[in-house]
Amino acid sequence: MTRAILLHAFAADRLTWAGTVPALSGVTAETLDLPGHGSALGALGDGSLDDLSAPVARRFMAGDP
């Protein structure tokens, strides 16, 4: 099965994909709140690219859910 990590745009959160994920037949779709959004409001760190991209990298490196 194909795995996809769906990222939301600025001023949005993981719920952006709530209507899309069920329609992705044959895809294991994962969503997450980027730092400063949704449930990750307090997770901005210092705002560096490393701090902002770390959750995506961790999810990607985690492999199959």
SVG drawing of the C-alpha trace seen along z (x, -y; Angstrom):
<svg xmlns="http://www.w3.org/2000/svg" viewBox="-15 -32 32 34">
<polyline fill="none" stroke="black" stroke-width="0.4" points="0.0,0.0 1.2,-3.5 1.9,-5.8 1.4,-9.6 1.9,-12.3 -0.4,-15.2 0.7,-18.7 -1.7,-21.6 -1.1,-25.1 -0.5,-28.2 -3.3,-29.1 -4.7,-25.6 -4.3,-22.3 -4.5,-18.5 -8.3,-18.7 -7.9,-20.3 -7.6,-16.7 -10.6,-15.3 -12.7,-15.0 -9.9,-13.9 -8.3,-11.0 -11.4,-8.7 -11.4,-9.2 -7.8,-8.0 -8.3,-4.4 -5.2,-2.3 -3.3,-5.0 -2.3,-5.0 -2.7,-8.8 -1.2,-10.4 -1.9,-14.0 -0.2,-16.1 -0.3,-19.5 2.8,-21.5 4.4,-23.5 2.3,-26.5 -0.9,-25.0 -3.8,-23.0 -2.7,-20.8 0.9,-21.9 0.4,-25.6 3.1,-25.6 5.6,-23.6 7.3,-26.4 10.7,-26.1 12.9,-28.9 11.1,-29.1 14.1,-27.7 13.6,-25.5 15.0,-22.6 12.4,-23.1 9.6,-23.5 10.5,-20.5 11.4,-18.1 7.8,-16.7 7.6,-15.9 11.0,-14.2 10.1,-12.2 6.8,-11.0 8.5,-10.2 11.3,-8.2 8.8,-6.3 7.9,-4.1 4.6,-2.4 2.1,-3.4"/>
</svg>
